[in-house]
Amino acid sequence: MAPQQIQALADASEADAAARYLRRQRFLEVVADAVRRADALTRLESALRQPVR
């Protein structure tokens, strides 16, 4: 295998790893946002079930 081909494979592998990392980071942000929203909805529902004073 020629050095240029080896370098191209290494570059492609590195780019793939970087893309996976960025996707994982975005996914974690989406999950964290979903957890925050679910918590807020749970607190809202709980507050709405309490009797009015």
C-alpha positions as CSV (number, residue, x, y, z in Angstrom):
1,M,0.0,0.0,0.0
2,A,1.4,3.4,-1.0
3,P,2.1,6.0,1.7
4,Q,-0.6,8.3,0.1
5,Q,-3.2,5.6,0.5
6,I,-2.2,4.9,4.1
7,Q,-2.4,8.6,4.9
8,A,-5.8,8.9,3.2
9,L,-7.1,6.0,5.3
10,A,-5.7,7.5,8.5
11,D,-7.3,10.9,7.6
12,A,-10.6,9.2,6.9
13,S,-10.5,7.3,10.1
14,E,-9.7,10.5,12.1
15,A,-12.5,12.4,10.4
16,D,-14.9,9.6,11.1
17,A,-13.9,9.5,14.8
18,A,-14.3,13.3,15.0
19,A,-17.7,13.1,13.4
20,R,-18.8,10.4,15.9
21,Y,-17.6,12.5,18.8
22,L,-19.5,15.5,17.6
23,R,-22.7,13.5,17.1
24,R,-22.3,12.0,20.6
25,Q,-21.9,15.5,22.1
26,R,-25.0,16.7,20.3
27,F,-27.0,13.6,21.4
28,L,-26.0,14.2,25.0
29,E,-27.2,17.9,24.7
30,V,-30.6,16.7,23.3
31,V,-30.9,14.1,26.1
32,A,-30.0,16.6,28.8
33,D,-32.6,19.1,27.3
34,A,-35.3,16.3,27.3
35,V,-34.5,15.5,30.9
36,R,-34.8,19.1,31.9
37,R,-38.1,19.5,30.1
38,A,-39.5,16.3,31.6
39,D,-38.6,17.5,35.1
40,A,-40.2,20.8,34.4
41,L,-43.4,19.2,33.2
42,T,-43.5,16.9,36.3
43,R,-43.1,19.9,38.6
44,L,-45.8,21.7,36.7
45,E,-48.2,18.8,36.9
46,S,-47.5,18.4,40.6
47,A,-48.2,22.1,41.2
48,L,-51.4,22.0,39.2
49,R,-52.7,19.1,41.3
50,Q,-52.2,21.0,44.6
51,P,-55.4,22.7,45.9
52,V,-55.7,26.4,45.3
53,R,-55.3,28.5,48.4
